[in-house]
Amino acid sequence: MVEAYVDIHTMNPRELIDWCNTRCKEKGVSRPKLAAATGVPESTLDRILSGKNPEFRYSTIQPILSYLIGYKKDTPQPDIQDESQPEYYF
C-alpha cells in the first residue's frame, strides 16, 4: 500500500491532532503504547489528542509525530550530498 504524502509542517494544530488520531487508528496504536514509545505521559496524550485544547508545545508533539511517521531514534539520518534538498528530520 502506498501512502499519500502529507506535509505535517503546513498543518495547523487542529489538523495535526486529526492526523495523529487517524494515524494511531491506521497503525493500531493505543494511547498506552504511544505513551510508552514516546515518553509523553498518557494524561498529556489524552489532553492533546482529545482536541479539546488544541494548544501544545512543539517539544511535546514532536516525539508523537516522529513515532507516527515511523522515525526511530536509532535510525541513521541519510547522508545528504545535495545541499539544496530540504531536511525533514526532527
C-alpha positions as CSV (number, residue, x, y, z in Angstrom):
1,M,0.0,0.0,0.0
2,V,1.4,3.4,-1.0
3,E,0.7,6.2,1.4
4,A,-0.2,9.7,0.2
5,Y,2.4,12.3,1.1
6,V,1.3,14.5,3.9
7,D,3.2,17.6,4.8
8,I,2.7,17.9,8.6
9,H,4.8,21.1,8.6
10,T,2.0,23.0,7.0
11,M,-0.8,21.8,9.2
12,N,-2.5,23.9,11.9
13,P,-2.8,22.4,15.4
14,R,-6.3,21.0,14.8
15,E,-5.2,19.3,11.6
16,L,-2.2,17.9,13.4
17,I,-4.4,16.4,16.1
18,D,-6.7,14.9,13.5
19,W,-3.7,13.5,11.6
20,C,-2.3,11.9,14.8
21,N,-5.6,10.3,15.7
22,T,-6.1,8.9,12.2
23,R,-2.5,7.6,12.1
24,C,-3.0,5.9,15.5
25,K,-6.0,4.1,14.2
26,E,-4.2,3.1,11.0
27,K,-1.2,1.7,12.9
28,G,-3.4,0.2,15.7
29,V,-1.5,2.2,18.3
30,S,-3.2,2.6,21.7
31,R,-2.6,5.6,23.9
32,P,-0.7,3.5,26.5
33,K,1.6,2.1,23.7
34,L,2.1,5.6,22.3
35,A,2.9,6.9,25.8
36,A,5.5,4.2,26.3
37,A,7.1,4.6,22.9
38,T,7.3,8.4,23.1
39,G,7.9,9.1,26.7
40,V,4.9,11.5,26.7
41,P,2.6,10.9,29.7
42,E,-0.7,9.3,28.8
43,S,-2.6,12.1,30.5
44,T,-0.8,14.6,28.2
45,L,-1.6,12.5,25.2
46,D,-5.3,12.4,26.3
47,R,-5.3,16.2,26.7
48,I,-3.7,16.8,23.3
49,L,-5.4,14.1,21.2
50,S,-8.9,14.8,22.6
51,G,-8.8,18.0,20.7
52,K,-10.5,19.9,23.5
53,N,-7.4,22.1,23.9
54,P,-5.5,22.4,20.6
55,E,-2.6,24.3,22.2
56,F,0.6,22.4,22.8
57,R,4.3,22.9,22.7
58,Y,6.2,21.6,19.7
59,S,8.6,19.8,22.1
60,T,5.6,17.8,23.4
61,I,4.1,16.9,20.0
62,Q,7.5,16.2,18.3
63,P,8.0,12.7,19.7
64,I,4.4,11.8,18.9
65,L,4.8,12.9,15.3
66,S,8.2,11.2,14.9
67,Y,6.7,7.9,16.2
68,L,3.6,8.1,14.0
69,I,5.8,9.0,10.9
70,G,7.9,5.9,11.6
71,Y,11.2,7.6,12.6
72,K,13.1,5.7,15.2
73,K,15.9,7.2,17.4
74,D,18.4,4.6,16.2
75,T,17.7,5.1,12.5
76,P,20.7,6.8,11.0
77,Q,20.0,10.0,9.1
78,P,20.8,9.8,5.4
79,D,24.0,11.3,4.1
80,I,22.6,14.2,2.0
81,Q,25.0,15.1,-0.8
82,D,22.8,17.8,-2.4
83,E,22.6,20.8,-0.1
84,S,19.5,22.1,-2.0
85,Q,17.4,19.2,-0.7
86,P,15.4,20.0,2.4
87,E,15.9,18.1,5.6
88,Y,12.8,16.9,7.4
89,Y,14.2,15.3,10.4
90,F,13.1,16.3,13.9
